[in-house]
């Protein structure tokens, strides 16, 4: 089945993956609706054709030993709570 390949950065400390770019991988099957070799018209109603794409594949092209930006902000907000300023609502 056809699927997307997501290139991105993997943060080892928090195990988060941040997507940077996506590319399409064609399965080249004639019965796949998403393939460039699909044999039917664009409005295909054939029961034998594959109508779902496979799950995207994550491809870590950068590996970072630190936490991602969201996790850094989350821990920073937990440590230093917001202080109310007089006169502000």
N, C-alpha and C positions, 0 to 999 in steps of 0.2 A: 504494500500500500504506500501511497505517497505520504510524505511527512515534511515538517519544517525542521530545520536545524537552527538552533539558537546559540550564537556565539556570545560569550559574556565573561564576566569576572566572578570567580568563586572565592568567597571569604572563608578561610579555614576556621577562624575562631568562632564564628556564629553559624557557619554552614549555609549562608545565604548565597544565592546566585543572582547577579544583576545582569540583565540582558543588554547587549550592546548592538547586535544586528541579527537579522534573520534571513535565511535563504531557504529556498524550496528544493526538495529532493524528489525528483520524478521517478516513479517505479517502472515506467515504460510498459505497463500492462494494458492491453487493448480493452479490458473490461473495467478499468478504473476510471471513474468519472472525472478525476482531477488530472489524469495523465495527458500528456501531449499526444499520445498514441490512441486515445479513446476512439473507438470505431463508430459510435453513434452520434446523432446530432446533439446540439447543446441542450435541448430539452429532452434528455434521455429518460425514458420510463421503463426501461428493461429491468426485470427482476434479477437478472444474472450479473448486473454491473455493481461494482463496489461503490457504495455511497458515503463511506466514512474515511477520513484520513487517520493515519496512525498518530499516536501521541508524539508531540515534538521531542526532539533529542537535544539535551543541553550539552554544549561543547565548551568547556572552560578554556579560553585562550589566554586568560590572565589569572594567576593565582595570587591572592593577597593574604598574608598571614594575619592581618588585622581584622577588626569587626567592620561591618558595612556602615555606611553613613546613618541609616535609620537606627541601628542598634546603638551607635555612639550617641545620637541625640536622645534616645530613650533612656539610656543610663545617666546622661547628663541631667535630664529633667527629673529623674528620680532622686538624684543627689542634691540638686539645688532647686527647691520649689520656687515658683514665681512669687515675688514680693509685691504686695499692693502699694501703690504710690498714693499718698494723700491727695484728695481732689479728683481722682480718677475713679470711674465706676466700672 
